[in-house]
Amino acid sequence: MISMRTAAAQDAAAVADCYLRARRAAVPAIPPSVHPDAEVRAWFADTVLPGQEVRVAEASPAVVAMMVLDGDWVEQRY
């Protein structure tokens, strides 16, 4: 069963991993990331989760999808 919830600070690594997996799976439809994985993880932990609303879809215990909202705007969805 999949459930949706707002991500918390402790979800940063799982959210970043979901993002990285999705980006890699989408190549070549979208360009590969130019940032190292550690930089992406730090960005989610230090910038995205503290500053924006992040929702996750969870198939316990794994995060299987994520969405970043900036007000009414969907910034990211993976």
PyMOL Python script that loads the backbone (N, CA, C, O; Angstrom):
from pymol import cmd

cmd.read_pdbstr("""\
ATOM      1  N   MET A   1       0.843  -1.179   0.000  1.00  0.00           N
ATOM      2  CA  MET A   1       0.000   0.000   0.000  1.00  0.00           C
ATOM      3  C   MET A   1       0.887   1.241   0.000  1.00  0.00           C
ATOM      4  O   MET A   1       1.890   1.302   0.710  1.00  0.00           O
ATOM      5  N   ILE A   2       0.508   2.212  -0.793  1.00  0.00           N
ATOM      6  CA  ILE A   2       1.261   3.457  -0.876  1.00  0.00           C
ATOM      7  C   ILE A   2       0.527   4.531  -0.095  1.00  0.00           C
ATOM      8  O   ILE A   2      -0.688   4.689  -0.209  1.00  0.00           O
ATOM      9  N   SER A   3       1.296   5.270   0.704  1.00  0.00           N
ATOM     10  CA  SER A   3       0.716   6.384   1.454  1.00  0.00           C
ATOM     11  C   SER A   3       1.479   7.654   1.111  1.00  0.00           C
ATOM     12  O   SER A   3       2.645   7.607   0.719  1.00  0.00           O
ATOM     13  N   MET A   4       0.807   8.790   1.264  1.00  0.00           N
ATOM     14  CA  MET A   4       1.397  10.112   1.003  1.00  0.00           C
ATOM     15  C   MET A   4       1.535  10.837   2.321  1.00  0.00           C
ATOM     16  O   MET A   4       0.685  10.726   3.205  1.00  0.00           O
ATOM     17  N   ARG A   5       2.634  11.593   2.439  1.00  0.00           N
ATOM     18  CA  ARG A   5       2.822  12.414   3.630  1.00  0.00           C
ATOM     19  C   ARG A   5       3.811  13.528   3.329  1.00  0.00           C
ATOM     20  O   ARG A   5       4.539  13.490   2.337  1.00  0.00           O
ATOM     21  N   THR A   6       3.820  14.512   4.204  1.00  0.00           N
ATOM     22  CA  THR A   6       4.803  15.582   4.114  1.00  0.00           C
ATOM     23  C   THR A   6       6.135  15.058   4.635  1.00  0.00           C
ATOM     24  O   THR A   6       6.189  14.407   5.678  1.00  0.00           O
ATOM     25  N   ALA A   7       7.193  15.342   3.913  1.00  0.00           N
ATOM     26  CA  ALA A   7       8.522  14.881   4.318  1.00  0.00           C
ATOM     27  C   ALA A   7       9.016  15.697   5.507  1.00  0.00           C
ATOM     28  O   ALA A   7       8.668  16.866   5.674  1.00  0.00           O
ATOM     29  N   ALA A   8       9.829  15.052   6.319  1.00  0.00           N
ATOM     30  CA  ALA A   8      10.477  15.693   7.463  1.00  0.00           C
ATOM     31  C   ALA A   8      11.979  15.744   7.196  1.00  0.00           C
ATOM     32  O   ALA A   8      12.474  15.114   6.261  1.00  0.00           O
ATOM     33  N   ALA A   9      12.692  16.492   8.019  1.00  0.00           N
ATOM     34  CA  ALA A   9      14.137  16.645   7.845  1.00  0.00           C
ATOM     35  C   ALA A   9      14.846  15.295   7.783  1.00  0.00           C
ATOM     36  O   ALA A   9      15.798  15.132   7.021  1.00  0.00           O
ATOM     37  N   GLN A  10      14.397  14.341   8.567  1.00  0.00           N
ATOM     38  CA  GLN A  10      15.059  13.031   8.585  1.00  0.00           C
ATOM     39  C   GLN A  10      14.826  12.232   7.305  1.00  0.00           C
ATOM     40  O   GLN A  10      15.427  11.173   7.125  1.00  0.00           O
ATOM     41  N   ASP A  11      13.970  12.718   6.420  1.00  0.00           N
ATOM     42  CA  ASP A  11      13.716  12.059   5.140  1.00  0.00           C
ATOM     43  C   ASP A  11      14.646  12.541   4.029  1.00  0.00           C
ATOM     44  O   ASP A  11      14.553  12.058   2.901  1.00  0.00           O
ATOM     45  N   ALA A  12      15.527  13.471   4.323  1.00  0.00           N
ATOM     46  CA  ALA A  12      16.355  14.091   3.278  1.00  0.00           C
ATOM     47  C   ALA A  12      17.112  13.056   2.454  1.00  0.00           C
ATOM     48  O   ALA A  12      17.122  13.146   1.227  1.00  0.00           O
ATOM     49  N   ALA A  13      17.737  12.090   3.086  1.00  0.00           N
ATOM     50  CA  ALA A  13      18.517  11.095   2.340  1.00  0.00           C
ATOM     51  C   ALA A  13      17.615  10.257   1.446  1.00  0.00           C
ATOM     52  O   ALA A  13      17.969   9.991   0.297  1.00  0.00           O
ATOM     53  N   ALA A  14      16.462   9.837   1.946  1.00  0.00           N
ATOM     54  CA  ALA A  14      15.539   9.022   1.155  1.00  0.00           C
ATOM     55  C   ALA A  14      14.973   9.817  -0.014  1.00  0.00           C
ATOM     56  O   ALA A  14      14.807   9.276  -1.107  1.00  0.00           O
ATOM     57  N   VAL A  15      14.676  11.093   0.204  1.00  0.00           N
ATOM     58  CA  VAL A  15      14.156  11.945  -0.867  1.00  0.00           C
ATOM     59  C   VAL A  15      15.231  12.140  -1.931  1.00  0.00           C
ATOM     60  O   VAL A  15      14.946  12.044  -3.124  1.00  0.00           O
ATOM     61  N   ALA A  16      16.458  12.413  -1.509  1.00  0.00           N
ATOM     62  CA  ALA A  16      17.558  12.582  -2.458  1.00  0.00           C
ATOM     63  C   ALA A  16      17.802  11.297  -3.246  1.00  0.00           C
ATOM     64  O   ALA A  16      18.034  11.346  -4.454  1.00  0.00           O
ATOM     65  N   ASP A  17      17.752  10.154  -2.573  1.00  0.00           N
ATOM     66  CA  ASP A  17      17.956   8.881  -3.263  1.00  0.00           C
ATOM     67  C   ASP A  17      16.871   8.639  -4.303  1.00  0.00           C
ATOM     68  O   ASP A  17      17.160   8.151  -5.395  1.00  0.00           O
ATOM     69  N   CYS A  18      15.634   8.973  -3.979  1.00  0.00           N
ATOM     70  CA  CYS A  18      14.519   8.836  -4.924  1.00  0.00           C
ATOM     71  C   CYS A  18      14.767   9.721  -6.150  1.00  0.00           C
ATOM     72  O   CYS A  18      14.596   9.282  -7.288  1.00  0.00           O
ATOM     73  N   TYR A  19      15.164  10.946  -5.910  1.00  0.00           N
ATOM     74  CA  TYR A  19      15.484  11.890  -6.987  1.00  0.00           C
ATOM     75  C   TYR A  19      16.597  11.337  -7.868  1.00  0.00           C
ATOM     76  O   TYR A  19      16.476  11.328  -9.093  1.00  0.00           O
ATOM     77  N   LEU A  20      17.679  10.877  -7.249  1.00  0.00           N
ATOM     78  CA  LEU A  20      18.826  10.370  -8.006  1.00  0.00           C
ATOM     79  C   LEU A  20      18.455   9.138  -8.831  1.00  0.00           C
ATOM     80  O   LEU A  20      18.857   9.026  -9.989  1.00  0.00           O
ATOM     81  N   ARG A  21      17.694   8.217  -8.245  1.00  0.00           N
ATOM     82  CA  ARG A  21      17.256   7.022  -8.988  1.00  0.00           C
ATOM     83  C   ARG A  21      16.406   7.408 -10.197  1.00  0.00           C
ATOM     84  O   ARG A  21      16.597   6.886 -11.296  1.00  0.00           O
ATOM     85  N   ALA A  22      15.474   8.320  -9.983  1.00  0.00           N
ATOM     86  CA  ALA A  22      14.577   8.729 -11.065  1.00  0.00           C
ATOM     87  C   ALA A  22      15.338   9.442 -12.176  1.00  0.00           C
ATOM     88  O   ALA A  22      15.089   9.201 -13.357  1.00  0.00           O
ATOM     89  N   ARG A  23      16.263  10.318 -11.797  1.00  0.00           N
ATOM     90  CA  ARG A  23      17.049  11.024 -12.808  1.00  0.00           C
ATOM     91  C   ARG A  23      17.862  10.051 -13.650  1.00  0.00           C
ATOM     92  O   ARG A  23      17.903  10.166 -14.875  1.00  0.00           O
ATOM     93  N   ARG A  24      18.511   9.089 -12.989  1.00  0.00           N
ATOM     94  CA  ARG A  24      19.319   8.110 -13.727  1.00  0.00           C
ATOM     95  C   ARG A  24      18.445   7.265 -14.662  1.00  0.00           C
ATOM     96  O   ARG A  24      18.846   6.963 -15.786  1.00  0.00           O
ATOM     97  N   ALA A  25      17.274   6.894 -14.202  1.00  0.00           N
ATOM     98  CA  ALA A  25      16.382   6.069 -15.017  1.00  0.00           C
ATOM     99  C   ALA A  25      15.842   6.826 -16.223  1.00  0.00           C
ATOM    100  O   ALA A  25      15.461   6.205 -17.216  1.00  0.00           O
ATOM    101  N   ALA A  26      15.801   8.149 -16.158  1.00  0.00           N
ATOM    102  CA  ALA A  26      15.223   8.960 -17.225  1.00  0.00           C
ATOM    103  C   ALA A  26      16.211   9.311 -18.338  1.00  0.00           C
ATOM    104  O   ALA A  26      15.801   9.806 -19.388  1.00  0.00           O
ATOM    105  N   VAL A  27      17.485   9.066 -18.126  1.00  0.00           N
ATOM    106  CA  VAL A  27      18.472   9.344 -19.169  1.00  0.00           C
ATOM    107  C   VAL A  27      18.254   8.336 -20.293  1.00  0.00           C
ATOM    108  O   VAL A  27      18.132   7.151 -19.985  1.00  0.00           O
ATOM    109  N   PRO A  28      18.198   8.700 -21.540  1.00  0.00           N
ATOM    110  CA  PRO A  28      18.559   9.967 -22.143  1.00  0.00           C
ATOM    111  C   PRO A  28      17.398  10.934 -22.376  1.00  0.00           C
ATOM    112  O   PRO A  28      17.596  11.975 -23.002  1.00  0.00           O
ATOM    113  N   ALA A  29      16.199  10.623 -21.892  1.00  0.00           N
ATOM    114  CA  ALA A  29      15.062  11.529 -22.100  1.00  0.00           C
ATOM    115  C   ALA A  29      15.325  12.893 -21.465  1.00  0.00           C
ATOM    116  O   ALA A  29      14.899  13.920 -21.993  1.00  0.00           O
ATOM    117  N   ILE A  30      16.018  12.900 -20.348  1.00  0.00           N
ATOM    118  CA  ILE A  30      16.496  14.144 -19.748  1.00  0.00           C
ATOM    119  C   ILE A  30      18.000  13.983 -19.550  1.00  0.00           C
ATOM    120  O   ILE A  30      18.487  12.861 -19.414  1.00  0.00           O
ATOM    121  N   PRO A  31      18.742  15.089 -19.533  1.00  0.00           N
ATOM    122  CA  PRO A  31      20.191  14.977 -19.390  1.00  0.00           C
ATOM    123  C   PRO A  31      20.577  14.432 -18.015  1.00  0.00           C
ATOM    124  O   PRO A  31      19.864  14.662 -17.038  1.00  0.00           O
ATOM    125  N   PRO A  32      21.689  13.718 -17.932  1.00  0.00           N
ATOM    126  CA  PRO A  32      22.148  13.257 -16.625  1.00  0.00           C
ATOM    127  C   PRO A  32      22.517  14.441 -15.738  1.00  0.00           C
ATOM    128  O   PRO A  32      22.842  15.524 -16.226  1.00  0.00           O
ATOM    129  N   SER A  33      22.462  14.222 -14.460  1.00  0.00           N
ATOM    130  CA  SER A  33      22.828  15.268 -13.507  1.00  0.00           C
ATOM    131  C   SER A  33      24.303  15.617 -13.652  1.00  0.00           C
ATOM    132  O   SER A  33      25.133  14.747 -13.916  1.00  0.00           O
ATOM    133  N   VAL A  34      24.620  16.879 -13.480  1.00  0.00           N
ATOM    134  CA  VAL A  34      26.017  17.313 -13.522  1.00  0.00           C
ATOM    135  C   VAL A  34      26.602  17.414 -12.117  1.00  0.00           C
ATOM    136  O   VAL A  34      27.786  17.712 -11.953  1.00  0.00           O
ATOM    137  N   HIS A  35      25.775  17.167 -11.104  1.00  0.00           N
ATOM    138  CA  HIS A  35      26.206  17.283  -9.719  1.00  0.00           C
ATOM    139  C   HIS A  35      26.506  15.917  -9.119  1.00  0.00           C
ATOM    140  O   HIS A  35      25.781  14.955  -9.374  1.00  0.00           O
ATOM    141  N   PRO A  36      27.559  15.824  -8.330  1.00  0.00           N
ATOM    142  CA  PRO A  36      27.841  14.558  -7.638  1.00  0.00           C
ATOM    143  C   PRO A  36      26.720  14.226  -6.648  1.00  0.00           C
ATOM    144  O   PRO A  36      26.046  15.121  -6.138  1.00  0.00           O
ATOM    145  N   ASP A  37      26.530  12.936  -6.382  1.00  0.00           N
ATOM    146  CA  ASP A  37      25.470  12.494  -5.480  1.00  0.00           C
ATOM    147  C   ASP A  37      25.548  13.184  -4.116  1.00  0.00           C
ATOM    148  O   ASP A  37      24.520  13.583  -3.567  1.00  0.00           O
ATOM    149  N   ALA A  38      26.740  13.325  -3.571  1.00  0.00           N
ATOM    150  CA  ALA A  38      26.887  13.954  -2.249  1.00  0.00           C
ATOM    151  C   ALA A  38      26.392  15.399  -2.269  1.00  0.00           C
ATOM    152  O   ALA A  38      25.805  15.869  -1.295  1.00  0.00           O
ATOM    153  N   GLU A  39      26.625  16.094  -3.360  1.00  0.00           N
ATOM    154  CA  GLU A  39      26.158  17.481  -3.489  1.00  0.00           C
ATOM    155  C   GLU A  39      24.628  17.530  -3.557  1.00  0.00           C
ATOM    156  O   GLU A  39      24.008  18.409  -2.959  1.00  0.00           O
ATOM    157  N   VAL A  40      24.027  16.599  -4.277  1.00  0.00           N
ATOM    158  CA  VAL A  40      22.564  16.521  -4.382  1.00  0.00           C
ATOM    159  C   VAL A  40      21.961  16.226  -3.008  1.00  0.00           C
ATOM    160  O   VAL A  40      20.969  16.840  -2.617  1.00  0.00           O
ATOM    161  N   ARG A  41      22.555  15.295  -2.286  1.00  0.00           N
ATOM    162  CA  ARG A  41      22.042  14.958  -0.951  1.00  0.00           C
ATOM    163  C   ARG A  41      22.127  16.156  -0.009  1.00  0.00           C
ATOM    164  O   ARG A  41      21.195  16.419   0.752  1.00  0.00           O
ATOM    165  N   ALA A  42      23.245  16.880  -0.061  1.00  0.00           N
ATOM    166  CA  ALA A  42      23.401  18.076   0.786  1.00  0.00           C
ATOM    167  C   ALA A  42      22.392  19.145   0.395  1.00  0.00           C
ATOM    168  O   ALA A  42      21.850  19.823   1.268  1.00  0.00           O
ATOM    169  N   TRP A  43      22.128  19.310  -0.896  1.00  0.00           N
ATOM    170  CA  TRP A  43      21.168  20.307  -1.366  1.00  0.00           C
ATOM    171  C   TRP A  43      19.764  19.999  -0.844  1.00  0.00           C
ATOM    172  O   TRP A  43      19.053  20.899  -0.399  1.00  0.00           O
ATOM    173  N   PHE A  44      19.367  18.727  -0.899  1.00  0.00           N
ATOM    174  CA  PHE A  44      18.056  18.371  -0.355  1.00  0.00           C
ATOM    175  C   PHE A  44      17.998  18.619   1.151  1.00  0.00           C
ATOM    176  O   PHE A  44      17.015  19.166   1.650  1.00  0.00           O
ATOM    177  N   ALA A  45      19.038  18.224   1.874  1.00  0.00           N
ATOM    178  CA  ALA A  45      19.046  18.357   3.331  1.00  0.00           C
ATOM    179  C   ALA A  45      19.127  19.805   3.785  1.00  0.00           C
ATOM    180  O   ALA A  45      18.461  20.190   4.746  1.00  0.00           O
ATOM    181  N   ASP A  46      19.936  20.612   3.106  1.00  0.00           N
ATOM    182  CA  ASP A  46      20.223  21.968   3.578  1.00  0.00           C
ATOM    183  C   ASP A  46      19.373  23.052   2.934  1.00  0.00           C
ATOM    184  O   ASP A  46      19.222  24.132   3.506  1.00  0.00           O
ATOM    185  N   THR A  47      18.816  22.790   1.760  1.00  0.00           N
ATOM    186  CA  THR A  47      18.086  23.838   1.027  1.00  0.00           C
ATOM    187  C   THR A  47      16.632  23.465   0.765  1.00  0.00           C
ATOM    188  O   THR A  47      15.723  24.215   1.119  1.00  0.00           O
ATOM    189  N   VAL A  48      16.413  22.316   0.151  1.00  0.00           N
ATOM    190  CA  VAL A  48      15.067  21.968  -0.304  1.00  0.00           C
ATOM    191  C   VAL A  48      14.131  21.682   0.868  1.00  0.00           C
ATOM    192  O   VAL A  48      13.098  22.338   1.003  1.00  0.00           O
ATOM    193  N   LEU A  49      14.474  20.722   1.708  1.00  0.00           N
ATOM    194  CA  LEU A  49      13.551  20.363   2.796  1.00  0.00           C
ATOM    195  C   LEU A  49      13.298  21.502   3.776  1.00  0.00           C
ATOM    196  O   LEU A  49      12.158  21.672   4.207  1.00  0.00           O
ATOM    197  N   PRO A  50      14.308  22.293   4.152  1.00  0.00           N
ATOM    198  CA  PRO A  50      14.012  23.403   5.069  1.00  0.00           C
ATOM    199  C   PRO A  50      13.224  24.554   4.426  1.00  0.00           C
ATOM    200  O   PRO A  50      12.545  25.303   5.128  1.00  0.00           O
ATOM    201  N   GLY A  51      13.312  24.697   3.094  1.00  0.00           N
ATOM    202  CA  GLY A  51      12.747  25.882   2.471  1.00  0.00           C
ATOM    203  C   GLY A  51      11.498  25.689   1.642  1.00  0.00           C
ATOM    204  O   GLY A  51      10.847  26.665   1.272  1.00  0.00           O
ATOM    205  N   GLN A  52      11.147  24.439   1.338  1.00  0.00           N
ATOM    206  CA  GLN A  52       9.999  24.193   0.489  1.00  0.00           C
ATOM    207  C   GLN A  52       9.174  23.045   1.060  1.00  0.00           C
ATOM    208  O   GLN A  52       9.641  22.281   1.904  1.00  0.00           O
ATOM    209  N   GLU A  53       7.957  22.945   0.586  1.00  0.00           N
ATOM    210  CA  GLU A  53       7.114  21.828   1.006  1.00  0.00           C
ATOM    211  C   GLU A  53       7.467  20.619   0.155  1.00  0.00           C
ATOM    212  O   GLU A  53       7.447  20.687  -1.074  1.00  0.00           O
ATOM    213  N   VAL A  54       7.787  19.523   0.810  1.00  0.00           N
ATOM    214  CA  VAL A  54       8.155  18.295   0.110  1.00  0.00           C
ATOM    215  C   VAL A  54       7.179  17.210   0.530  1.00  0.00           C
ATOM    216  O   VAL A  54       6.990  16.958   1.720  1.00  0.00           O
ATOM    217  N   ARG A  55       6.562  16.571  -0.451  1.00  0.00           N
ATOM    218  CA  ARG A  55       5.657  15.447  -0.204  1.00  0.00           C
ATOM    219  C   ARG A  55       6.317  14.185  -0.703  1.00  0.00           C
ATOM    220  O   ARG A  55       7.026  14.206  -1.709  1.00  0.00           O
ATOM    221  N   VAL A  56       6.089  13.080  -0.006  1.00  0.00           N
ATOM    222  CA  VAL A  56       6.624  11.799  -0.442  1.00  0.00           C
ATOM    223  C   VAL A  56       5.505  10.774  -0.525  1.00  0.00           C
ATOM    224  O   VAL A  56       4.537  10.811   0.234  1.00  0.00           O
ATOM    225  N   ALA A  57       5.670   9.860  -1.471  1.00  0.00           N
ATOM    226  CA  ALA A  57       4.832   8.663  -1.545  1.00  0.00           C
ATOM    227  C   ALA A  57       5.695   7.556  -0.985  1.00  0.00           C
ATOM    228  O   ALA A  57       6.856   7.396  -1.362  1.00  0.00           O
ATOM    229  N   GLU A  58       5.111   6.794  -0.078  1.00  0.00           N
ATOM    230  CA  GLU A  58       5.872   5.793   0.649  1.00  0.00           C
ATOM    231  C   GLU A  58       5.188   4.437   0.539  1.00  0.00           C
ATOM    232  O   GLU A  58       3.993   4.299   0.802  1.00  0.00           O
ATOM    233  N   ALA A  59       5.972   3.442   0.145  1.00  0.00           N
ATOM    234  CA  ALA A  59       5.534   2.049   0.209  1.00  0.00           C
ATOM    235  C   ALA A  59       6.387   1.469   1.325  1.00  0.00           C
ATOM    236  O   ALA A  59       7.501   0.999   1.095  1.00  0.00           O
ATOM    237  N   SER A  60       5.857   1.509   2.511  1.00  0.00           N
ATOM    238  CA  SER A  60       6.606   1.273   3.741  1.00  0.00           C
ATOM    239  C   SER A  60       7.618   0.160   3.611  1.00  0.00           C
ATOM    240  O   SER A  60       7.274  -0.950   3.207  1.00  0.00           O
ATOM    241  N   PRO A  61       8.859   0.442   3.948  1.00  0.00           N
ATOM    242  CA  PRO A  61       9.355   1.701   4.509  1.00  0.00           C
ATOM    243  C   PRO A  61      10.026   2.602   3.486  1.00  0.00           C
ATOM    244  O   PRO A  61      10.667   3.573   3.886  1.00  0.00           O
ATOM    245  N   ALA A  62       9.917   2.338   2.196  1.00  0.00           N
ATOM    246  CA  ALA A  62      10.680   3.067   1.190  1.00  0.00           C
ATOM    247  C   ALA A  62       9.928   4.254   0.606  1.00  0.00           C
ATOM    248  O   ALA A  62       8.721   4.181   0.372  1.00  0.00           O
ATOM    249  N   VAL A  63      10.648   5.347   0.372  1.00  0.00           N
ATOM    250  CA  VAL A  63      10.121   6.482  -0.376  1.00  0.00           C
ATOM    251  C   VAL A  63      10.200   6.102  -1.849  1.00  0.00           C
ATOM    252  O   VAL A  63      11.282   5.812  -2.361  1.00  0.00           O
ATOM    253  N   VAL A  64       9.059   6.102  -2.532  1.00  0.00           N
ATOM    254  CA  VAL A  64       9.009   5.674  -3.931  1.00  0.00           C
ATOM    255  C   VAL A  64       8.723   6.823  -4.898  1.00  0.00           C
ATOM    256  O   VAL A  64       8.830   6.652  -6.112  1.00  0.00           O
ATOM    257  N   ALA A  65       8.364   7.981  -4.370  1.00  0.00           N
ATOM    258  CA  ALA A  65       8.145   9.167  -5.201  1.00  0.00           C
ATOM    259  C   ALA A  65       8.247  10.391  -4.315  1.00  0.00           C
ATOM    260  O   ALA A  65       8.045  10.327  -3.103  1.00  0.00           O
ATOM    261  N   MET A  66       8.573  11.530  -4.961  1.00  0.00           N
ATOM    262  CA  MET A  66       8.666  12.775  -4.208  1.00  0.00           C
ATOM    263  C   MET A  66       8.187  13.933  -5.077  1.00  0.00           C
ATOM    264  O   MET A  66       8.264  13.890  -6.305  1.00  0.00           O
ATOM    265  N   MET A  67       7.691  14.967  -4.402  1.00  0.00           N
ATOM    266  CA  MET A  67       7.243  16.165  -5.086  1.00  0.00           C
ATOM    267  C   MET A  67       7.626  17.366  -4.227  1.00  0.00           C
ATOM    268  O   MET A  67       7.404  17.381  -3.016  1.00  0.00           O
ATOM    269  N   VAL A  68       8.204  18.368  -4.876  1.00  0.00           N
ATOM    270  CA  VAL A  68       8.605  19.586  -4.184  1.00  0.00           C
ATOM    271  C   VAL A  68       7.687  20.709  -4.644  1.00  0.00           C
ATOM    272  O   VAL A  68       7.556  20.967  -5.840  1.00  0.00           O
ATOM    273  N   LEU A  69       7.056  21.372  -3.686  1.00  0.00           N
ATOM    274  CA  LEU A  69       6.145  22.479  -3.976  1.00  0.00           C
ATOM    275  C   LEU A  69       6.757  23.788  -3.500  1.00  0.00           C
ATOM    276  O   LEU A  69       7.357  23.858  -2.427  1.00  0.00           O
ATOM    277  N   ASP A  70       6.595  24.821  -4.314  1.00  0.00           N
ATOM    278  CA  ASP A  70       6.989  26.171  -3.936  1.00  0.00           C
ATOM    279  C   ASP A  70       5.728  27.010  -4.080  1.00  0.00           C
ATOM    280  O   ASP A  70       5.436  27.537  -5.153  1.00  0.00           O
ATOM    281  N   GLY A  71       4.990  27.126  -2.991  1.00  0.00           N
ATOM    282  CA  GLY A  71       3.677  27.757  -3.057  1.00  0.00           C
ATOM    283  C   GLY A  71       2.753  26.861  -3.859  1.00  0.00           C
ATOM    284  O   GLY A  71       2.594  25.683  -3.540  1.00  0.00           O
ATOM    285  N   ASP A  72       2.144  27.411  -4.895  1.00  0.00           N
ATOM    286  CA  ASP A  72       1.252  26.639  -5.760  1.00  0.00           C
ATOM    287  C   ASP A  72       1.993  25.988  -6.933  1.00  0.00           C
ATOM    288  O   ASP A  72       1.376  25.310  -7.754  1.00  0.00           O
ATOM    289  N   TRP A  73       3.293  26.187  -7.012  1.00  0.00           N
ATOM    290  CA  TRP A  73       4.084  25.713  -8.130  1.00  0.00           C
ATOM    291  C   TRP A  73       4.757  24.379  -7.805  1.00  0.00           C
ATOM    292  O   TRP A  73       5.364  24.226  -6.744  1.00  0.00           O
ATOM    293  N   VAL A  74       4.648  23.419  -8.717  1.00  0.00           N
ATOM    294  CA  VAL A  74       5.366  22.148  -8.557  1.00  0.00           C
ATOM    295  C   VAL A  74       6.766  22.351  -9.115  1.00  0.00           C
ATOM    296  O   VAL A  74       6.951  22.498 -10.323  1.00  0.00           O
ATOM    297  N   GLU A  75       7.741  22.358  -8.229  1.00  0.00           N
ATOM    298  CA  GLU A  75       9.138  22.548  -8.624  1.00  0.00           C
ATOM    299  C   GLU A  75       9.732  21.264  -9.184  1.00  0.00           C
ATOM    300  O   GLU A  75      10.446  21.281 -10.186  1.00  0.00           O
ATOM    301  N   GLN A  76       9.429  20.161  -8.531  1.00  0.00           N
ATOM    302  CA  GLN A  76       9.990  18.879  -8.950  1.00  0.00           C
ATOM    303  C   GLN A  76       9.002  17.771  -8.642  1.00  0.00           C
ATOM    304  O   GLN A  76       8.227  17.845  -7.689  1.00  0.00           O
ATOM    305  N   ARG A  77       9.049  16.736  -9.478  1.00  0.00           N
ATOM    306  CA  ARG A  77       8.217  15.576  -9.240  1.00  0.00           C
ATOM    307  C   ARG A  77       8.946  14.367  -9.823  1.00  0.00           C
ATOM    308  O   ARG A  77       9.160  14.280 -11.032  1.00  0.00           O
ATOM    309  N   TYR A  78       9.313  13.459  -8.965  1.00  0.00           N
ATOM    310  CA  TYR A  78      10.052  12.263  -9.391  1.00  0.00           C
ATOM    311  C   TYR A  78       9.487  11.060  -8.682  1.00  0.00           C
ATOM    312  O   TYR A  78       9.959   9.942  -8.891  1.00  0.00           O
TER     313      TYR A  78
END
""", "prot")
cmd.dss("prot")
cmd.show_as("cartoon", "prot")
cmd.util.cbc("prot")
cmd.orient("prot")
